[in-house]
Amino acid sequence: MNAITATATTQALKSHLAQVFAQYPVEVAHGDGVWLHSRDGRKILDFYGGHAVAGLGYGHPRWLAALERQSRQMTFQTNALPMVVRERAAARLSKFVGLGLDTVFWINSGAEANENALKLAFKLTGRDKVVALEQGFHGRTAAAGAVTWGALEKWYGFPRRPFDVSFTPRDNPSLVEKAVDRDTAAVIVEPVQGVGGAYEVGKPMLQALRQRCDETGAMLIFDEVQCGVGRTGAPFAANLYGVAPDMITAAKALGNGFPVAALLMSRRIAGQLKYDDMGTTFGGGPMACAIAEAVIDTIESESLLANVRQVSAYIRSSCIIGPVTAVQGAGFLLGLKTSRPAKEVQAALLAKNILAGTSADPHILRLLPAYILNEGHVDQLSDALAQISA
Ligand SMILES: Cc1ncc(COP(=O)(O)O)c(C=O)c1O
């Protein structure tokens, strides 16, 4: 399968949608749990999760109940009017992460959360430089794209970056001292890189960044848009590695499909905020907050973190088979290293009704399944892989 089923121009003649997405040849009609049902009657086991969004899977009863309850009560209200659900969801999220990150700014998307995190770092430090990691991805807006590896060469579009950015290798803690200096406002890092290939940046690197930020006064931002909210088998990757950043950004699985994102910040940062430093219309809407609260509640009450850890270990032990030579990543953000191009393996799996993702690394097949996935589902994946030539 070629991911792009037709050229953008041919498609554009038939569609009213902007032709900016390469699409897989499956038209989804509905989903339940970890299963996708296509319009032509196929039942597909989903290891992609709507690009890391469907943490609870499709149609989870608690998620549906929260959606219905809140929509009957109040669908939307501005941040100018206080609401209990907004406050309660913020308390729940900050308790979930711990690490002293107990102030939440609700926003709509991962890129916006990163945009605001960077803005706060500039404002509070009075500096004008950011350090990011090679192969990192942080979103497509002006600031988030500016700190995304390779964006300028590929799709950035803005005439120039709005601030200075330098990139440092993701696997070399000894270069951190030179990369981060007293002009650095922030370091932004995905503790487990998603688009970069389900790659664990690792504790030594994260610790080196923390230490250097402490020495220089730069702020450490963990972009956990993809790796956060339970995906690594811990509440956040910051918990998994025991390294506390100054800010965390979260989105994707936080809403399980309802758009919601959050910027979590330390008390020290929150204490310096002034009215109008940030703002949003939709962020902090009661639907988004009720859903985020229900997602965290479900992860905790159904022991999904333990399930992620257990089934992740099972994937590691049973899926080095067929074209897969190694497994990297953490929890349910896993990269299967493939001897053949990952795109070919992805296509062969899809022919067997299993959907997996790819990444910027042409030899990494990316798995981002729902936290309710079980070992029986993994057996189906390993059986399918075994039938694909190396
Ligand atoms: C690590 C990371 N940060 C930020 C983003 C951007 O999030 P959004 O698409 O919600 O703006 C993504 C999206 O894939 C991501 O993976």
The ligand as a Gaussian input file, in Angstrom:
#p B3LYP/6-31G(d) Opt

LIG

0 1
 C        4.816000      15.475000      20.966000
 C        3.791000      16.298000      20.261000
 N        3.697000      17.602000      20.566000
 C        2.776000      18.392000      19.979000
 C        1.925000      17.905000      19.023000
 C        0.910000      18.811000      18.389000
 O       -0.344000      18.542000      18.928000
 P       -1.658000      19.072000      18.180000
 O       -1.739000      18.354000      16.887000
 O       -2.774000      18.726000      19.145000
 O       -1.491000      20.541000      18.018000
 C        1.995000      16.550000      18.664000
 C        1.096000      15.991000      17.627000
 O        1.310000      14.955000      17.058000
 C        2.957000      15.721000      19.298000
 O        3.085000      14.428000      18.981000

